[in-house]
Amino acid sequence: MKKLFLVLMFCSGFLFFGNSAFAIPNLGVAPGALGDPGLDTASYDGFPMPPSGGSLTIWYGNDNGASLDLSSDIWLLTTSANGDNFSFNGADFASKDAFAKASYQTPIYGVDLGNASSWGSLDQTFYSYDFTGKNFRYLNGDLDTGLLGAEPGDWMYAVLDNGGKILGGEFSPKTTSSMATPEPATLLLLGSGLIGLAGRKKKFKK
């Protein structure tokens, strides 16, 4: 029982604090900008985005040395029902339900960011991911969510549109929400860890 408790607690802590052990996603969307205070050590999993939007950073690249697709456009997508009121750097989102296969739900609205050939080089730590010396590019801009704003549970995605074949193409495995939304596996491990902690405390009382 003691070993099980220790394993569960370790896994829970690893999920919450251990971003650096994971490979950097090829595509990512994160609130804030490079150099913002605290974002070099912030956790990337389940962070909140203000309902009103604000500064947003999209990255694209890899850490295996492979060449990047700098001819295909990258789209910024949202599952927000208010997405038709969103804009990024002044460009309005439009209905893109055709991208539904690359998402968890519809409706989907999106804006074409163009290709990453003119994006800046990402060569520092950002959201606990160390991009130093790796092949990544980034684009920062302002997300305006309109008068209605984003709602808790709304998500943002980055998608590489390689010939319109989104399914089997690249899309960001992690997303941005207007409210931190823990993944089911995280909740399960955390709950198990707390149960183990309660059992251990009860045992000591005896």
C-alpha positions as CSV (number, residue, x, y, z in Angstrom):
1,M,0.0,0.0,0.0
2,K,2.9,2.3,0.8
3,K,4.5,1.7,-2.6
4,L,1.2,2.3,-4.4
5,F,0.7,5.5,-2.5
6,L,4.2,6.8,-3.4
7,V,3.7,5.9,-7.1
8,L,0.4,7.7,-7.3
9,M,1.7,10.8,-5.6
10,F,4.8,10.8,-7.9
11,C,2.6,10.5,-11.1
12,S,0.3,13.3,-9.9
13,G,3.2,15.6,-9.2
14,F,4.8,14.7,-12.5
15,L,1.7,15.6,-14.5
16,F,1.4,18.9,-12.8
17,F,5.0,20.0,-12.7
18,G,7.0,17.9,-15.2
19,N,6.6,19.6,-18.6
20,S,10.3,19.5,-19.3
21,A,10.3,15.7,-19.6
22,F,7.9,15.8,-22.6
23,A,8.8,16.4,-26.2
24,I,7.8,19.9,-27.3
25,P,4.6,19.8,-29.4
26,N,5.3,20.7,-33.0
27,L,2.4,23.2,-32.8
28,G,1.3,25.2,-29.8
29,V,-0.9,28.1,-28.7
30,A,-0.2,29.9,-25.5
31,P,-1.4,33.2,-23.9
32,G,1.2,35.8,-23.4
33,A,4.4,36.7,-25.2
34,L,8.1,35.7,-25.0
35,G,9.7,37.6,-22.2
36,D,6.6,38.1,-20.1
37,P,7.4,37.6,-16.4
38,G,6.9,34.1,-15.1
39,L,6.1,32.4,-18.5
40,D,9.5,30.7,-18.7
41,T,8.6,28.5,-15.7
42,A,4.8,28.4,-16.1
43,S,3.0,25.1,-16.7
44,Y,1.7,24.6,-20.2
45,D,-0.9,22.0,-19.4
46,G,-4.4,23.5,-18.6
47,F,-3.4,27.1,-18.2
48,P,-6.2,29.8,-18.4
49,M,-6.7,32.4,-21.1
50,P,-8.6,35.6,-20.2
51,P,-12.2,35.6,-21.7
52,S,-11.4,38.9,-23.4
53,G,-8.4,37.4,-25.2
54,G,-5.2,39.4,-25.3
55,S,-1.6,38.5,-26.2
56,L,-1.3,35.1,-27.9
57,T,1.7,33.2,-29.1
58,I,1.6,30.4,-31.7
59,W,4.7,28.3,-32.3
60,Y,5.6,25.7,-35.0
61,G,8.7,23.6,-35.4
62,N,10.4,20.4,-34.2
63,D,13.3,19.3,-32.1
64,N,14.5,16.4,-34.3
65,G,16.4,18.4,-36.9
66,A,13.8,17.7,-39.7
67,S,13.1,20.5,-42.2
68,L,9.9,22.5,-41.6
69,D,7.0,22.9,-44.0
70,L,7.2,26.6,-44.7
71,S,4.9,26.6,-47.6
72,S,1.7,25.3,-46.0
73,D,-0.5,27.8,-44.1
74,I,-1.1,27.6,-40.4
75,W,-4.6,28.3,-39.0
76,L,-5.6,29.5,-35.6
77,L,-8.9,27.8,-34.7
78,T,-11.4,28.1,-31.8
79,T,-14.4,26.0,-30.7
80,S,-16.1,29.0,-29.2
81,A,-19.7,29.5,-30.2
82,N,-18.8,33.2,-30.2
83,G,-15.9,32.5,-32.6
84,D,-17.4,34.5,-35.5
85,N,-16.8,37.6,-33.4
86,F,-13.1,36.8,-32.8
87,S,-10.2,38.4,-34.6
88,F,-6.4,38.0,-34.5
89,N,-4.2,40.9,-35.3
90,G,-7.3,42.5,-37.0
91,A,-8.1,39.5,-39.2
92,D,-11.6,38.1,-38.5
93,F,-12.3,34.5,-37.8
94,A,-14.6,32.7,-40.2
95,S,-16.5,29.4,-40.1
96,K,-14.2,26.4,-40.7
97,D,-16.2,23.4,-39.8
98,A,-14.3,21.5,-42.5
99,F,-11.5,21.3,-40.0
100,A,-13.7,19.4,-37.5
101,K,-11.7,16.2,-37.9
102,A,-8.8,17.9,-36.3
103,S,-10.8,19.1,-33.3
104,Y,-12.9,17.7,-30.5
105,Q,-16.2,19.5,-31.4
106,T,-18.0,22.0,-33.6
107,P,-18.6,24.8,-34.4
108,I,-15.1,25.7,-35.4
109,Y,-14.0,29.2,-36.5
110,G,-10.6,30.1,-37.7
111,V,-8.2,32.6,-39.2
112,D,-5.4,31.9,-41.7
113,L,-2.0,33.0,-40.3
114,G,-0.2,32.3,-43.5
115,N,3.0,30.1,-43.5
116,A,5.7,30.3,-40.9
117,S,8.5,31.5,-43.3
118,S,8.4,35.0,-41.9
119,W,7.9,34.1,-38.2
120,G,10.5,34.9,-35.7
121,S,13.0,32.3,-34.3
122,L,12.0,30.8,-31.0
123,D,15.2,30.2,-29.1
124,Q,14.4,30.4,-25.4
125,T,12.4,28.8,-22.6
126,F,8.7,29.4,-22.9
127,Y,6.1,27.7,-20.7
128,S,8.7,25.4,-19.2
129,Y,9.7,24.2,-22.7
130,D,13.3,24.8,-23.6
131,F,13.3,25.8,-27.3
132,T,17.0,26.8,-27.2
133,G,19.0,25.5,-30.2
134,K,15.9,23.8,-31.6
135,N,14.1,24.4,-34.9
136,F,11.1,26.4,-33.9
137,R,9.4,29.6,-35.1
138,Y,6.7,31.7,-33.4
139,L,4.1,34.4,-34.1
140,N,2.8,36.7,-31.4
141,G,-0.3,38.8,-31.8
142,D,-3.5,40.1,-30.2
143,L,-6.6,38.0,-29.9
144,D,-9.8,40.0,-29.7
145,T,-12.8,37.9,-28.6
146,G,-15.4,40.6,-29.3
147,L,-18.2,41.8,-27.2
148,L,-19.4,38.4,-26.1
149,G,-15.9,37.1,-25.2
150,A,-14.7,33.6,-24.7
151,E,-16.5,31.2,-22.3
152,P,-15.1,28.6,-19.9
153,G,-14.3,25.5,-21.9
154,D,-13.6,27.3,-25.2
155,W,-10.4,26.1,-26.8
156,M,-7.8,27.4,-29.3
157,Y,-5.9,25.3,-31.8
158,A,-3.0,25.7,-34.2
159,V,-3.4,23.6,-37.4
160,L,-1.0,23.0,-40.3
161,D,-3.1,23.0,-43.5
162,N,-1.0,20.7,-45.7
163,G,-3.1,20.6,-48.8
164,G,-6.3,20.7,-46.9
165,K,-5.6,17.2,-45.4
166,I,-6.0,18.1,-41.8
167,L,-6.6,14.6,-40.7
168,G,-3.2,13.0,-40.7
169,G,-1.6,16.4,-40.9
170,E,-0.3,18.4,-37.9
171,F,-2.4,20.1,-35.3
172,S,-1.6,21.2,-31.8
173,P,-2.1,18.4,-29.2
174,K,-2.4,21.0,-26.4
175,T,-4.7,24.0,-26.5
176,T,-5.8,27.1,-24.7
177,S,-9.0,27.5,-22.6
178,S,-10.6,30.5,-21.0
179,M,-10.7,28.4,-17.8
180,A,-8.1,25.8,-16.7
181,T,-9.6,22.4,-17.5
182,P,-7.7,19.5,-16.1
183,E,-7.5,16.4,-18.3
184,P,-9.4,13.2,-17.1
185,A,-6.2,11.3,-16.5
186,T,-4.8,14.1,-14.3
187,L,-8.0,14.2,-12.3
188,L,-7.9,10.4,-11.8
189,L,-4.3,10.4,-10.6
190,L,-4.8,13.4,-8.3
191,G,-7.9,11.8,-6.8
192,S,-6.1,8.5,-6.3
193,G,-3.2,10.3,-4.7
194,L,-5.5,12.1,-2.3
195,I,-7.3,8.9,-1.4
196,G,-4.0,7.2,-0.7
197,L,-3.0,10.2,1.5
198,A,-6.2,9.9,3.5
199,G,-5.6,6.2,4.0
200,R,-2.0,6.7,5.1
201,K,-3.1,9.4,7.6
202,K,-5.8,7.1,9.0
203,K,-3.3,4.3,9.4
204,F,-1.0,6.6,11.4
205,K,-3.8,7.6,13.7
206,K,-4.3,3.9,14.6
